[in-house]
Amino acid sequence: MSADELNRCFGAADDPLMCQYHDLEWGVPVHDDRHLFELICLEGAQAGLSWRTVLHRREGYRLLFHNFDITRVAAFDEDDIERLLLGKRIIRNRAKVNSAVRNARATRAIIEEFGSLDKFLWQFADPARVTTAAVLDDLPTETDLARAMSKALKAHGFNFVGPTICYALMQSAGLVNDHPTSCFRHSQA
């Protein structure tokens, strides 16, 4: 069976970037603080938009946010934010760009307090949860653990981290295995 014929929970042969993301990244456990910060930023940028829209701008985000270097993004000032809002490589929404800077600063505080963003986020993992849903539309948009993660992140100064965004983060970073049973990756994740 060719890669174009695989049954995926999302992504189609007409969008190789979405297929690659699905096949190689979505649901794979992430333990690197920089990558987790990237996912927090991108999931927040997705609010009200499609993942495809954000994914197709990810390289622009990586370039303009210095590959999601937490310290460098935390140091962004108003001039940096204005510069980011002038380009077309990212979602040009002031609240979302401000959120990325605020979340970088909050991430630094989490790392200081807990040792790593990884340690903080993975306390909300549910490794025993493997979906039995047949298709992506049957998955929840949030769970009790996602609500707890959202509450904890907000208490530490994060924003654009509501329960739905947190659940999407949990899915993308592999804190849960949500590849439906119809997806070829269900048993691989």
N, C-alpha and C positions, 0 to 999 in steps of 0.2 A: 504494500500500500504506500503510495507516495505521500509526501507531506501535505499536498493539496487535497488529498482524499481523507485525511484524518478527521475524526469527529471531535471538534473542539467545543468548549462551553462558550467561547467567544473568539472573534477573529475569523476572517475569511480569506480565501486565496487571493481576493482582489486587494487585500491590504497586507503585504508581507511584514510590515512593521508590527501590526497587531498580532499576526500569527507568531512571529518571533518572540514577542513579549509573552504571549500566552504559553508557548511551548517551552521557553527557557527560563522565564522569570517569575510569572505570577504563581504564588503559592510556594515558592522555594524559600525555606527559612533564611532570614537575613539576620545577621548578628553584628554587622559593621555599623558603628554609630553614624558615619557619614552617609551611608546608604539609607539607613533608617530615617535620618533627617531629610534626605532627598524625597523619600516616600511621603513623609508628613507634608512637605511643601507641595508636592505634586497632587496628593490626594486633596489637600485644601484648595489648590488651584482648580480642581475638577468641580467643585461645588457649583451646581447649576448647569454644568456642561457635560459633554461625553468624555470618557476616558480616551477615546481616539483623538479628540481635539488636543488634549494635554499631551498625550504620548507623541504626537507629531510635532510638539514644541519642546520636548524634553532636551534635545541637544542644545537648543537656544537657552533653556534654563541652565543647563550644565555650563555653558560658556559664560553667561552673564552672572551666574552665582558662584563662579570660581569652583566648579565641580562640587558644589554644595559644601565647601569648606566652612564649617560651623563658625570658626573664629572670624574669618573674613566677612561672612554674611552678618554676623552679630555686630561688626564694626561699621556696617553701612549707615550713612547719614542721609539727610533729606536730599542732598545733591545726588547721591547714588540712586535713591528711589526715583527722583525725577528723570535721571538718565535711563533707568530701566523702563519707565513708562513711555519713553519716546520711541523705543524700538518696536519691531513687529515679531521678534523671536519668541516672546512669551505672551501669556494672557495679561493684557494691560489693564488690570483692575487694581486701583490704588489700595483697596482694602486687602486684597490677596497678597500684593507685594509687601505692604506693611506687615502683614501677618507672617510672612516668611522671615523678615528681619526680627520681629518680636519672638518668633518661635526659635530662631537661632540663639537669641539671648537666653530664652527659657531652657533650651537644650544645654547650654553651657552650665546653667545653674543645676540642672538635673545631674549632669556628669560630675560636678563638684560634690553634690550631695550623695549620689548613689554609686558613683564610680563609672557608670556608663549609661547611655541612653538605652542600650541593649538590655541591661539588667532591669531597668525601670519598666520598659515596655513588655518584656517577656514574662513579667509576673502576671500578665493578663492573658497569657496563652492558654489554649485549651487543646493540648496535643491529643487528647483522647477523642475529641470531636472530629469525626470524619463524616461528611455529609452523605445522606442516603437519598438526597434529591436527585431526580432523573435529569432535570434541566436547570439552568442558571436562574430562570424566573421563579423557581420554587424555593430559592434560598432566602433567608431573612435579610433585611437591610440593616438590622442592628440586633444585638443580643445583650444580655445582662452584663457580660464581660466588657463589651464595647461601651456600654453606658458607664461602667465603673472606670474604664480607661479614660473616657472623655472627661468625667468628673475630676479624676486625678490630674490629667494634663491641664485642665482649666485652672485647678487649684495651684498649679505651678507656673501660671502665667501664659500658657499657650492659648491661641485662638484659632478659629477655623478647624476645630477638632470636636465637632458634635458627634453623637453616637454613630450616625451613618458613615461619616468620614472615618471614624475610628474603626468601624467594622471593615470598611474597604481597605484600610491600612493593615488590619489583621489578616485579611485575605491575601493582599499583595505581598506582605512580608512573611507569609507562611505560618502565622500564629495559629491558623486553622487550616484544615484541608477542605476547601470548598469546591474542588473540581467535581461536578456532578457525575453520577454513575455512567452517564452517556458519553463522557469525555475520555479520550484515550489517556489523559494524565491522571485520572482518578486514583488508580492504584500506584502511580509513580510518586505522587506528592508525599 
